[in-house]
Amino acid sequence: MRLDQQLGSTFLGTGEYQISVVNRDPSLAEASYSVVASVDETPTRLRSATPTFGLASKGQPAFFTFEQAEPGSGLQLLLSSFAGDPNLCVTRNVSALLERVPRYPLSWEDAPFVPGYHPPPPPLGGDYDLEAATRRFSSHLAEACSWHSSLVGTDAITIPETDARGGPGEYYVAVYTLDTQEAHFQLTARPVDDTPVVLLAGQPQQAELEAYAWGYYTLAVPPNARRVLLSLTPREGDPDLYVRADGVRPTREPGSGYQAASTLDGVDVLELLPG
């Protein structure tokens, strides 16, 4: 059974919950796990390289925090969908995130507790227009999200250590959906070594990548160059090739993430004409 098919809602009262976890594996193998409880919009703290399951629906995003504690490393966030189409929004500015991500308003008592954040007064009764808030958010993503990804399926964001907005410290994450279908997802955050490998003309480089991970390279193209040929030959799996020539690292984001790309099955080849 798929993970998202195991979910259901049960109505219980408030007060102290008693929770038990049992290992019923008939092989008698030891169970290892993590358990987390999220109440209303209290952000869930992500542990490095530990996948965390979550739910989001239109007007009810899921919030997370992650402390990047490894100087000299970049940060990678990987969002995998089990159902629906979740999107990823990351920032260092928690106030902008909580105020701009479209969601049904909570009372002051139910507002998420984040140090340094003081929620604005909730709108009265039916004054909140979720559709209008969603349109504003979609057309002004940069006001809430320093980094975002809204691809169908899996979203991945790598924040380079050299990014002026990145580096060690606290990051705030919202997983949201603009669809009417509830989104079930798994979110993982981890430090990564994102130092680019220098490619030299005519000298192959071999590497391995985990699923949805990125490898970074730089290539110095002289002013008198007339043709650049890039070829990516997989030994295993099916990696894809993305290129930019403006000093910005490529991403998969359509229209803005890359200037040239090859995503064929098997060998990828790009012919680039400098000029």
VENWO-V825014 format. One record per backbone hydrogen bond with DSSP energy under -1.0 kcal/mol. CO is the residue of the C=O (numbers start at 1). NH is the residue of the N-H. If there is no record, write none. Layout:
# VENWO-V825014
((CO:NH) (CO:NH))
This chain:
# VENWO-V825014
((2:5) (3:6) (25:28) (39:42) (44:65) (47:50) (52:187) (54:185) (56:183) (57:60) (59:104) (60:57) (62:175) (63:44) (64:173) (65:46) (66:171) (68:169) (70:73) (74:192) (75:159) (76:190) (77:157) (78:188) (79:155) (80:186) (83:184) (87:176) (88:149) (89:174) (90:146) (90:147) (91:172) (93:97) (94:98) (95:99) (96:100) (97:101) (114:117) (124:127) (129:133) (130:134) (131:135) (132:136) (133:137) (134:138) (135:139) (140:143) (141:144) (141:145) (147:90) (149:88) (155:79) (157:77) (159:75) (160:163) (163:166) (169:68) (171:66) (172:91) (173:64) (174:89) (175:62) (176:87) (183:56) (184:82) (184:83) (185:54) (186:80) (187:52) (188:78) (189:49) (190:76) (192:74) (197:218) (200:203) (210:213) (216:197) (218:199) (222:225) (228:272) (230:270) (232:268) (241:262) (243:259) (243:260) (253:257) (257:251) (260:243) (262:241) (268:232) (270:230) (272:228))
